[in-house]
Amino acid sequence: MELPEGPDLRKLARYGLLRPYIRQLVLEEALASVELESDEQEAAWAQFLQDNEVEGSQELKQLQEGLLLSDADLAYQALYPVKVWKFSVARFSAKAESRFLASKPQLDQVVYSLLRTQNPHLARELFLQINEGEASFDALAAAHAEGPERATRGIVGPVPLAQAHPELVQRLRTARPGVVLEPFPIAEWWLLVRLESLIPATFDEEVSDAMIQEMLDEWLEQEVDHRMAQLRQHSPVEVVAVS
């Protein structure tokens, strides 16, 4: 991998551009062997023109001149996203489903009703009112909830289940839809909770693409870390303490 030497390297580091620059170099190395079919090139150009709101050759020429791009550089920018994705799919798609299965608990979504209060006696009273049919959960949440769920009449979601507090996650995973749980404490709050629906994550094309993108980003970060470590060995930086 070619890198700028001397003052240029220092300038990139000073401006916070060294890591992004190395990331691009790593990607460029990876894409060197990626070839696009004619239909892939056409699709890449069409997306590039749409993204840049370019209509016609004259506007494309103006864009090119405005960005100071040669013909080769313009083509590079147009084809680059498709090349990156083609490389990513070839390298990581076979691992996408296993990654999904490993992370599925964090991808499941949930809809639930929530009412928070700092008063345990009020929580118990409201629980009894709901259980005995004296009042609805949504009406009590709108009247008594002390958290942001008051604005939604207690409804939370759909949201990733993993975003909730671990104690709440555990209770939601074992709850029966439509059943109000006994009040329980989390931190300074007493919670009334009712599971409305649990939406298991499924492995579809959108999820597969997300897994592939995550693996690409992780691989790039690891590669950049490795290259940065090599640079530190060859170009040690004097650290000056700031008082």
Secondary structure, 3 states (H helix, E strand, C coil): CCCCCCHHHHHHHHCCCHHHHHHHHHHHHHHCCCCCCHHHHHHHHHHHHHHCCCCHHHHHHHHHHHCCCCHHHHHHHHHHHHHHHHHHHHHHHHHHHHHHHHHHHHHCEEEEEEEEECCHHHHHHHHHHHHCCCCCHHHHHHHHCCCHHHHHCCEEEEEEHHHCCHHHHHHHHHCCCCCECCCEEECCEEEEEEEEEEECCCCCHHHHHHHHHHHHHHHHHHHHHHHHHHHHHHCCCCCCCCC
